[in-house]
C-alpha cells in the first residue's frame, strides 16, 4: 500500500519498521505489531513516539508499548480518532506497511518507579490498558509483586475484548504463564451498557465493592502499590482516591507507592 513506500527520507533519530499484524476490535479500537529493531531497548510500561512515512514532516504521537521488553516484536493498542492527524491514517495500515518509531522510549509506569510491595494494582480505562499489556507480560512484575490486579473499565462491553485476549495470551505464554497463573487478576467493569459488573473504578473503590469482589483488604500503604492510566479526569479522581488510602505518588527519580500516566489519545 501507499504507506509502505516512503517517498521521504527517514530521519536519523527514528527507526522505520514493518507492520507484522493488524487486528481491529471495534470501529474505534485496533492493535498492531511491528518488527523490532535489534537496538531498541525499553522498560515494560514505557511509551515511544510513532508516526507514518507519508509526509516530509511526519506527525508523531506518543504510544505506550503494549508488548513486554523480551518480545521480538513491538505491539501498540490504538484508538481511531475521527480526523485525528495520525490515527486517521494509522487506522488504515496493513501488514507490510512501514511505521516510524523514534528511538528513545520514556515513561513513569515502570516497575522501577514503585517501591517493593505485596500487591500491585494497575488501574486502566479505555486504551489506558496498553502499558499494562506490557507489564503483565513481564516476569519482572511477578518477581516484584505476589499479586497483580489489572482493572479495566470501558464504556461498552466490546471495548474489553483486547484486555480479555491479552490476559488469555499472558496465561498461556510459555515464559510468563507460569508466573501469571493464579497471581494475575483481571477485573473488568462497564459503565454505559448492561454488564455483570457496572461502574467506574473510583466508585467501585469508594463503595468497597472492588475489595469485596477481590477478597482483599482495602488498600494499605504498607503492602499495596498502584499504577494508573486513563483520561485526565480518571487519573485525577483515581489519584485522589489512592491518596485517601495514604499512597504516595512516585517517579523514576523518587520511587514511591503509586505512579500515573495519561493514556495518549489524539
Ligand atoms: P463513564 O462512562 O461513566 O464516563 P473515556 O472514554 O471517557 O475515557 O471513558 C472510559 C471509561 O472511563 C468509561 O467507563 C468512563 O466512565 C470511565 N471514566 C471516565 N471518567 C472517569 C473518572 N473521572 N473517574 C473514573 N472513571 C472515569
Boltz pocket constraint, residues with backbone or C-beta under 6 A from the ligand:
constraints:
  - pocket:
      binder: B
      contacts: [[A, 125], [A, 126], [A, 153], [A, 154], [A, 155], [A, 189], [A, 190], [A, 191], [A, 192], [A, 199], [A, 200], [A, 201], [A, 202], [A, 230], [A, 231], [A, 233], [A, 234], [A, 235], [A, 237], [A, 238]]
      max_distance: 6.0
